[in-house]
Amino acid sequence: MLRKNGILPALGLLAWFAAPAAAQDVVWIETQFHRVHLRNGNFIDGKIVLVNDREVRLDVAPGQISFRRDMVDRIELMKMRSLGEKPKLDPPLKNSSVGVRGSERTSAAATGRHRASSLLPPVLDRGSKERVEAILGRLRIANPDQKDDLVAELARLGPGAAPYLASQLGNVDDESCQRLSLALIKLKEPAALPYLAEALEDDRPYVRIHALLVIGETGTIDSAAPVRALLSDPQDAVRASAIMALDRLGDANSLPEVLDCLDSPDGAVRVAAINAALDLARKSDKMERTAEGLRKALDKSSGKATLDFISAIGRTGRQEQWSYIGPFLRDADPKTRATAAAALAGLAAPASEELILVRLAQEDDKRTRVQLAAAVRALKAMKAVEPLIGWLKSEDPDVSAAAEMALRAMTGQQFGVDYAKWSQWWDLARQK
């Protein structure tokens, strides 16, 4: 609750009013509280829990409230011992790191991310700035539906406001940063891109991630250079976001650096690199190079990474790559066998048919059977008809359904999962 005159009726004063009348003349408890003076003339009283270069946060009944640092004029520690005593003002509270997370304590000098800006401050009239500030303030207390409306309200400020909004990404809390990025995506204003590029050097990973998101959605190929620099960012989430942004921008020149990210132990970075490498290779006709990179990564992989690379090779469309994933059909892990069968179905290499047919006769894992059925369907392998008819008797509905789908695609017959009808038809067909 903001007040222009007065303090919150809490803390020690509340206890004083509740005391018996006889005790009021002899029992005193000194009351201390912080007074945050805002630049709009209001102030709020409470207990400071955080002050840093971006935010001031204080406890007030029944919870906490935060202000952007640039909204605050000064903070003072107030002391009083009685209702009739004039408040004593301590020297203004110094900027501190109390309550700041460890990652936010890292200085700009240590990270090398804050640099003097070479950009002119974005031009925005005073009324629009005040409107932005008001919307950001409301975002902190709004419910999800209201937050969507506030994002739309920011977007209604028009393209001219986009550079200013982009320049504020590093000056607001994480929630407001996210909402600003959504508004910027709606605006799609090229004039905001230099300020977004500057936000890529912010010391907060969250700011870098959202700047990358907006650049990926609204930028051009000319925006790729500063994004590419973040492929070596110390934060996994930032690297993954940079890869996805380069993918969205269609920056085929970044393909070698993206391929280098395939070896990342972080799953999000690895998957982002796989998807981007495949997309960029299709756009630049460099799938052979990408397939080679995936194959080398597969050779060095283990666990979940192995499954990711097997699947990725299946998506290259290069049939000669089947021999690198075929051996995994004999793996002891059924999940690996199923992944390999799915990849072989994607490649549909005629040379893989014999290996798939051998496995078809041996496999007992449900998921692998389903993928093997898809593989023989893609190959139109008529030698698989008889074993597939046998699968129609499976008690697992997924296996019988996969067999029926493959049989129907290869033969053009439609007998559903009726084993007797398929067997009768197949006996006649073989005689002919």
C-alpha positions in Angstrom: 0.0 0.0 0.0 1.5 3.3 -1.1 1.1 6.4 1.0 2.1 10.0 0.6 2.0 10.7 4.3 2.2 8.2 7.1 3.5 4.7 7.7 2.0 1.3 7.7 0.3 0.5 11.1 2.5 -2.4 11.8 5.7 -3.5 13.5 6.3 -2.2 17.0 3.4 0.3 17.0 0.9 -2.5 16.6 2.2 -4.1 19.7 2.1 -0.8 21.5 -1.6 -0.3 20.8 -2.4 -3.8 22.1 -0.6 -3.3 25.4 -2.6 -2.7 28.6 -3.2 1.0 29.5 -1.2 0.7 32.7 1.9 -0.5 30.8 1.9 2.1 28.1 3.7 4.6 30.3 6.6 2.3 31.1 7.1 -0.3 28.4 8.7 0.9 25.1 9.9 -1.2 22.2 11.9 0.8 19.6 10.3 0.5 16.1 12.5 0.4 13.0 11.4 0.2 9.5 12.6 1.2 6.0 11.0 3.9 4.0 11.3 3.6 0.3 10.7 7.0 -1.4 9.6 6.7 -5.0 10.4 9.2 -7.7 6.6 9.8 -8.2 6.4 11.3 -4.7 4.9 8.2 -3.0 6.6 6.1 -0.4 6.1 2.7 1.2 7.2 1.4 4.5 8.4 -2.1 5.3 11.5 -4.2 5.8 14.1 -4.3 3.1 15.1 -7.8 2.0 16.9 -7.0 -1.3 18.6 -4.0 -2.8 20.7 -4.3 -6.0 21.2 -2.4 -9.2 18.0 -3.7 -10.7 15.5 -4.2 -7.9 14.4 -3.1 -4.4 12.3 -5.6 -2.5 10.7 -5.3 0.9 8.5 -7.2 3.2 5.1 -5.6 3.8 2.1 -7.3 5.4 1.0 -9.8 4.1 3.8 -10.4 1.6 6.6 -8.8 -0.5 6.6 -6.0 -3.0 9.3 -5.1 -5.6 10.2 -2.0 -7.4 12.6 -1.4 -10.3 15.7 0.4 -8.9 15.2 3.3 -11.3 11.8 3.9 -9.8 13.3 4.5 -6.3 14.6 7.9 -5.2 16.1 7.0 -1.9 15.7 4.5 1.0 15.9 5.5 4.7 15.9 3.6 7.9 13.3 5.1 10.3 13.5 4.7 14.1 11.0 5.8 16.8 10.2 4.9 20.4 6.8 6.5 20.9 3.9 8.0 19.1 4.9 11.5 20.2 8.5 11.1 19.1 9.6 12.5 15.8 11.1 9.8 13.5 14.9 9.7 13.4 16.4 9.3 10.0 19.5 7.2 9.7 21.8 7.8 6.7 20.3 6.4 3.5 20.6 2.6 3.2 23.6 1.7 1.1 23.3 -0.6 -2.0 23.8 -4.1 -0.9 23.8 -7.7 -2.2 21.6 -9.1 0.6 19.3 -11.8 -0.8 20.9 -11.8 -4.3 21.3 -15.2 -5.8 24.9 -16.4 -6.3 24.7 -16.2 -10.1 23.6 -12.5 -9.8 26.5 -11.6 -7.4 29.0 -12.1 -10.2 30.3 -8.7 -11.1 30.1 -7.3 -14.6 33.9 -7.1 -14.6 34.2 -10.9 -13.9 31.7 -11.9 -16.6 32.8 -9.3 -19.1 29.2 -8.8 -20.2 28.4 -5.2 -19.2 30.0 -2.8 -21.6 29.5 0.8 -22.3 26.7 1.1 -24.7 27.5 2.5 -28.1 23.8 3.0 -28.9 22.0 6.2 -28.5 19.2 5.9 -25.9 15.9 5.0 -27.7 13.6 7.9 -28.2 10.2 7.6 -26.6 7.9 10.3 -25.4 7.4 10.8 -21.7 3.8 9.7 -21.7 4.6 6.4 -23.4 7.5 5.8 -21.0 5.1 6.3 -18.0 2.6 4.0 -19.6 5.3 1.3 -20.0 6.3 1.8 -16.4 2.7 1.5 -15.2 2.2 -1.7 -17.2 5.3 -3.3 -15.9 4.2 -2.4 -12.3 0.8 -4.0 -12.9 2.5 -7.2 -14.3 3.9 -8.0 -10.9 0.4 -8.4 -9.3 -1.7 -9.5 -12.3 -3.1 -13.0 -12.8 -2.2 -15.0 -16.0 -5.1 -13.7 -18.1 -4.4 -10.1 -17.0 -0.7 -10.6 -17.9 -1.7 -11.6 -21.5 -3.8 -8.4 -21.7 -0.9 -6.3 -20.5 1.4 -7.8 -23.1 -1.2 -6.9 -25.7 -1.3 -3.4 -24.2 2.5 -3.1 -24.6 2.2 -4.2 -28.2 -0.4 -1.6 -28.8 2.2 1.1 -28.1 3.2 0.5 -31.7 6.5 -0.2 -33.5 8.0 3.1 -32.3 8.1 1.8 -28.8 9.9 -1.4 -29.6 13.5 0.0 -29.3 12.7 1.3 -25.9 11.1 -1.9 -24.8 14.1 -3.9 -26.0 16.4 -1.5 -24.1 14.6 -2.4 -20.9 15.1 -6.1 -21.0 18.0 -5.9 -18.7 16.4 -3.4 -16.3 13.4 -5.4 -15.2 12.8 -8.6 -13.2 12.6 -12.0 -14.9 8.8 -12.0 -15.2 8.7 -8.6 -16.8 11.6 -9.6 -19.1 9.6 -12.5 -20.4 6.5 -10.4 -21.0 8.5 -7.7 -22.8 9.9 -10.3 -25.1 6.4 -11.5 -26.0 5.4 -7.9 -26.8 8.5 -7.5 -28.9 7.7 -10.6 -30.9 4.3 -9.2 -31.6 5.7 -5.9 -32.7 8.4 -7.5 -35.0 10.2 -4.2 -35.3 13.7 -4.2 -37.0 14.6 -1.0 -35.2 14.7 -3.0 -31.9 17.3 -5.4 -33.1 20.4 -3.3 -32.1 19.1 -3.1 -28.6 18.3 -6.8 -28.5 21.9 -7.5 -29.7 23.1 -5.3 -26.8 21.0 -7.4 -24.4 22.9 -10.5 -25.5 25.8 -9.1 -23.4 23.8 -8.7 -20.2 25.2 -10.5 -17.2 21.8 -12.2 -16.5 21.3 -15.5 -18.4 17.6 -15.0 -18.4 17.9 -11.7 -20.3 20.3 -13.2 -22.8 17.8 -16.1 -23.4 14.9 -13.9 -24.0 16.8 -11.5 -26.3 17.8 -14.6 -28.3 14.2 -15.7 -28.5 13.1 -12.3 -29.9 16.0 -12.1 -32.3 15.2 -15.6 -33.6 11.6 -14.7 -34.2 12.0 -11.2 -35.5 15.6 -10.9 -36.9 17.2 -11.4 -40.2 20.3 -13.2 -41.3 22.2 -10.1 -40.5 21.4 -10.6 -36.9 23.3 -13.9 -36.7 26.8 -12.7 -35.9 26.2 -11.6 -32.3 24.0 -14.7 -31.7 26.8 -17.0 -33.0 29.1 -15.5 -30.3 26.8 -17.1 -27.6 27.5 -20.6 -28.8 30.4 -20.5 -26.3 28.3 -19.0 -23.5 29.0 -20.6 -20.1 25.3 -21.3 -19.5 23.8 -24.4 -21.2 20.4 -22.8 -21.5 21.9 -19.8 -23.3 23.8 -22.0 -25.7 20.7 -24.0 -26.5 18.8 -20.8 -27.1 21.5 -19.4 -29.4 21.4 -22.6 -31.5 17.7 -22.4 -31.8 17.9 -18.7 -32.8 20.4 -19.5 -35.5 18.1 -22.2 -36.7 15.2 -19.8 -36.9 17.4 -17.2 -38.7 18.5 -19.8 -41.2 22.2 -19.0 -40.7 23.8 -21.8 -42.7 27.2 -20.2 -42.1 26.9 -21.3 -38.5 26.6 -25.0 -39.4 30.2 -25.9 -38.5 29.9 -24.3 -35.0 26.5 -25.9 -34.5 28.0 -29.3 -35.4 30.7 -28.7 -32.7 27.9 -28.5 -30.2 26.8 -32.1 -30.8 29.2 -33.3 -28.3 27.7 -31.3 -25.5 26.9 -33.3 -22.3 23.8 -31.2 -21.8 20.7 -32.8 -23.4 19.0 -29.5 -24.3 22.1 -28.2 -26.1 22.6 -31.6 -27.9 19.0 -31.8 -29.1 19.0 -28.2 -30.2 22.2 -28.8 -32.2 20.8 -31.9 -33.8 17.6 -30.1 -35.0 19.5 -27.0 -36.1 22.1 -29.0 -38.0 19.5 -31.0 -39.9 17.5 -27.9 -40.7 20.5 -25.8 -41.8 21.9 -28.7 -43.8 18.6 -29.0 -45.8 18.6 -25.3 -46.5 22.2 -25.3 -47.7 22.5 -28.7 -49.3 25.1 -29.8 -46.8 23.4 -32.9 -45.5 26.4 -35.1 -46.3 28.6 -33.0 -44.0 25.9 -33.1 -41.2 25.5 -36.8 -41.5 29.2 -37.3 -41.1 29.1 -35.1 -38.0 26.3 -37.1 -36.5 28.1 -40.3 -37.3 31.2 -39.2 -35.5 29.2 -38.0 -32.5 27.4 -41.4 -32.4 30.7 -43.2 -32.2 31.7 -41.3 -29.1 28.2 -41.3 -27.4 26.6 -43.3 -24.7 23.2 -43.5 -23.0 20.5 -41.0 -24.1 22.9 -39.3 -26.5 23.3 -42.5 -28.5 19.5 -42.7 -28.9 19.4 -39.1 -30.0 22.1 -39.6 -32.7 20.5 -42.8 -34.0 17.3 -41.0 -34.5 19.0 -38.0 -36.1 20.8 -40.2 -38.6 17.4 -41.6 -39.5 16.3 -38.1 -40.3 19.1 -37.3 -42.7 17.4 -39.1 -45.6 20.8 -40.4 -46.7 20.2 -44.2 -47.2 23.9 -45.1 -47.2 23.9 -44.2 -43.5 21.8 -47.3 -42.6 24.9 -49.4 -42.0 25.9 -47.2 -39.0 22.6 -47.8 -37.2 21.8 -51.3 -38.3 24.0 -53.0 -35.7 22.0 -51.4 -33.0 19.1 -53.7 -33.9 21.0 -56.4 -32.0 21.6 -54.2 -28.9 20.7 -55.7 -25.5 18.6 -52.7 -24.6 15.1 -52.9 -26.2 14.8 -49.1 -26.2 17.9 -48.9 -28.4 16.6 -51.6 -30.7 13.3 -49.7 -31.1 15.1 -46.4 -31.8 17.3 -48.1 -34.5 14.2 -49.7 -36.1 12.5 -46.4 -36.3 15.6 -44.8 -37.8 15.8 -47.5 -40.4 12.2 -47.0 -41.3 13.0 -43.3 -41.9 15.8 -44.1 -44.2 14.0 -47.0 -46.0 17.3 -48.2 -47.5 16.8 -51.3 -49.7 20.1 -52.7 -48.5 18.8 -52.9 -44.9 15.9 -55.2 -45.8 17.6 -58.5 -45.0 18.8 -57.3 -41.6 15.3 -56.0 -40.7 13.6 -59.3 -41.8 16.0 -61.3 -39.6 15.2 -59.1 -36.6 11.5 -59.4 -37.5 11.6 -63.1 -36.9 13.4 -62.8 -33.6 12.0 -59.7 -31.9 9.8 -60.0 -28.8 9.8 -56.4 -27.6 6.5 -54.6 -28.3 8.0 -51.2 -29.1 10.6 -52.6 -31.4 8.0 -54.8 -33.2 5.9 -51.7 -33.9 8.9 -49.9 -35.4 10.0 -53.0 -37.4 6.5 -53.2 -38.9 6.9 -49.5 -40.0 10.3 -50.3 -41.5 9.0 -53.2 -43.7 6.0 -51.1 -44.7 8.4 -48.3 -45.9 10.4 -50.9 -47.8 7.4 -52.7 -49.1 9.2 -55.9 -48.1 6.8 -58.7 -49.2 8.9 -61.3 -47.5 7.5 -59.8 -44.2 3.9 -60.6 -45.0 3.8 -64.1 -43.5 5.5 -63.1 -40.1 3.3 -60.0 -39.9 0.1 -62.2 -40.4 1.4 -64.2 -37.4 1.6 -61.0 -35.4 -2.1 -60.5 -35.9 -2.6 -63.1 -33.1 -0.6 -61.0 -30.6 -2.5 -60.1 -27.4 -1.0 -56.6 -27.6 -3.3 -54.4 -29.6 -0.5 -52.1 -30.7 1.5 -54.9 -32.2 -1.5 -56.4 -34.1 -2.5 -52.9 -35.3 1.0 -52.2 -36.6 1.0 -55.5 -38.4 -2.4 -54.8 -40.0 -1.3 -51.4 -41.1 1.9 -52.7 -42.8 -0.1 -55.6 -44.4 -2.7 -53.2 -45.8 0.0 -50.8 -47.2 2.0 -53.6 -48.9 -0.9 -55.7 -50.3 -3.8 -53.3 -50.7 -6.0 -55.8 -48.9 -8.3 -54.8 -46.0 -9.1 -57.5 -43.6 -8.6 -55.6 -40.4 -6.9 -57.7 -37.7 -8.7 -60.9 -38.7 -6.0 -63.5 -38.7 -8.2 -66.2 -40.4 -9.0 -63.9 -43.4 -5.4 -62.8 -43.9 -4.2 -66.4 -43.7 -6.8 -67.6 -46.2 -5.9 -64.7 -48.6 -2.2 -65.4 -48.3 -2.6 -69.1 -49.0 -4.4 -68.2 -52.2 -2.0 -65.5 -53.2 1.0 -67.7 -52.8 -0.6 -70.4 -55.1 -1.1 -67.8 -57.8 
